[in-house]
Amino acid sequence: MKPKLVCAILFVCLFSEGCKSGSSEAVAAANQYYDKLGTHCDDRYLTHAEDGSLFMLAISPRLAEYDGSSVGVIENGLSDADKLNGIEWQGMMYMHAKTLREWSGNGWGLYVEVSHSQQTAIPMMKSKGTWYYRGLSGSNLTLNQVPYPPQIDCAKYAK
């Protein structure tokens, strides 16, 4: 899905009645994904910046710190064909944060407000009892198949 379309869908869903909110099971599945993607350090959520490969992270970590973060899901609904194909739930997950800042090797940068257009929505679905997340390659991956970066040492990147 194209980034502008994802942003438009996310905006409409967040500020209107245009999308159903997700089930508590879908929110729990989204939280499992984000728990493996980043590290909770007290009231902060730290994750590796999006453009860092695992090789580059080993040389010079570039991190993002989110304050006031929460995870949400947007349910897309199912067609008759989806149901016949064993799909039980499908939609998008996203992380919302009030502010963020980045660590670039020299320390933390300044906090900036997070706009809704900066949120990244990730497609997810439940099929035949298993949750799947859309990978960068466009394929659906289970939680164990998603390539997660190493966990972050909270003490090393103190507030």
QUIKA-V499516 format. One record per helix or strand of 2 or more residues. SS is the DSSP state (hx for helix, st for strand). FROM is the first residue (numbers start at 1). LEN is the number of residues. Records with the same first field share a line. If there is no record, write none. Layout:
# QUIKA-V499516
SS=FROM-LEN, FROM-LEN
This chain:
# QUIKA-V499516
hx=3-13, 24-14, 54-6, 80-5, 116-3, 154-4
st=20-2, 38-4, 44-5, 63-5, 70-6, 87-10, 99-5, 112-2, 122-6, 130-5, 140-2
